Amino acid sequence: MSRRPVQLQQATIAARRYFLDGWTVKQIGAELGISRFKAARLLEWARAEGVVRIEIDSAVESDVELSERLRGAFELRDAIVVAGLDGPSEAITPELAEVAADVIAEVVRPSDVVGISWGHTLDLVVEKISNFSAKRVVQLVGGQATMESASGGIEVVKRLASKGRATGYPLLAPLRLHEPAAVDALRRDPVIGETLELINDVNVVLAGVGAWGEPPISRMIECFSEEEVSSLRRRGVVADLCGFLFDGSGHLPGPHDNHRIGISLEQLDAAGTVLAVCGGNEKRRALAAVLRSGLVDIVVTDAGSAGELLGA
């Protein structure tokens, strides 16, 4: 440090006033009997000489550098990459869900209408949420065509709505039917129709990502026959999100699926915020696909996945 006792004393006073007391540069100059320009130079000198040292302590256990690089690479609004987290999806999803629950509590406002899909990851996220408030919670896609699985989406909506002191609207229909005529008939049902109509008001979407690798990590894949799955894989399908299928480039292969009941692509694109939670070795190709689609605004993932996607 430079041996300038007078300047050091003035710089110390200026730094205390500015950083601890919240004074303006003009007020500091008046107290020290110097111009505000000289006061500003004193503050710059104090930082350069080490009189002032600034530390930033992030309360969130995120890798800031990886988060920013991921955000920029996929043109996201925000990316939260959990620092040091890596490994199989089953092992890391509980910790990922805990961080995602905090993000949701921060992002969602009491006036928001939240839409949610379903799946193992979202089950864990909802379980972890503690401080959350919304106007309505709407199920975005139907359940699976079995009694055992169909309750999954319904239950997650009920639990999330209860935690958010909100009204919940389940979608009492299967995600996919073999006959388009049956889909049209269910859409005309008053109860189902009400929920589908409310999807227009959804401005925050919470979604997991299904991976179509071998073995698959997707609940949606169970809605298709083995022959259909093989055909879709040949067409390049690697991921699903909110009932939509994506190839490795983030495109929806083939024509619109008129066998499904749930949010439309236009409704998903129109939602103000789409938050996707996805992580684990087996889901990296699927995560890359949905991020390339341009539909996701915020992603919560692990450091291992972010590093691989960025070629780190």
Secondary structure, DSSP 8 states (H G I E B T S, - for coil): ----HHHHHHHHHHHIIIIIS---HHHHHHHHTS-HHHHHHHHHHHHHTTSS------SS-B-HHHHHHHHHHTT-SEEEEETT--S-HHHHHHHHHHHHHHHHHHH--TT-EEEE--SHHHHHHHHH--S---SEEEE-B-B-SSHHHHHHHHHHHHHHHHHTT-EEE---SBSB-S-HHHHHHHHTSHHHHHHHHHGGG--EEEEE-EE-SSS-B-SGGGGS-HHHHHHHHHTTEEEEETTEEEETTS---SS--TTB-B--HHHHHHSSEEEEE--SGGGHHHHHHHHHTT--SEEEEEHHHHHHHTT-
